[in-house]
Amino acid sequence: MCTKQQSCHSEKNKKRNLSLARAKHIYDYLVKQGIDYKRIKFLGMRPKFTLGAKQNTFAA
């Protein structure tokens, strides 16, 4: 996740994006476990589902 070796800050705007860092960490783990990188992708959902929102709803 966010360590001295790997930062949570965006290269473009220097803002912290923990959602993206978590997604990338899971992606890297799955690839390391043998999942073909072409079959998966990662996406941080911070702008869409923020912490502290009254209700997060997921469309089915």
HUJOUR-V357793 format. One record per backbone hydrogen bond with DSSP energy under -1.0 kcal/mol. CO is the residue of the C=O (numbers start at 1). NH is the residue of the N-H. Records with the same first field share a line. If there is no record, write none. Layout:
CO->NH ; NH
//
This chain:
6->3
8->17
10->14
15->10
17->21
18->22
19->23
20->24
21->25
22->26
23->27
24->28
25->29
26->30
27->31
28->32
29->33
30->35
31->34
36->39
45->49
50->53
//
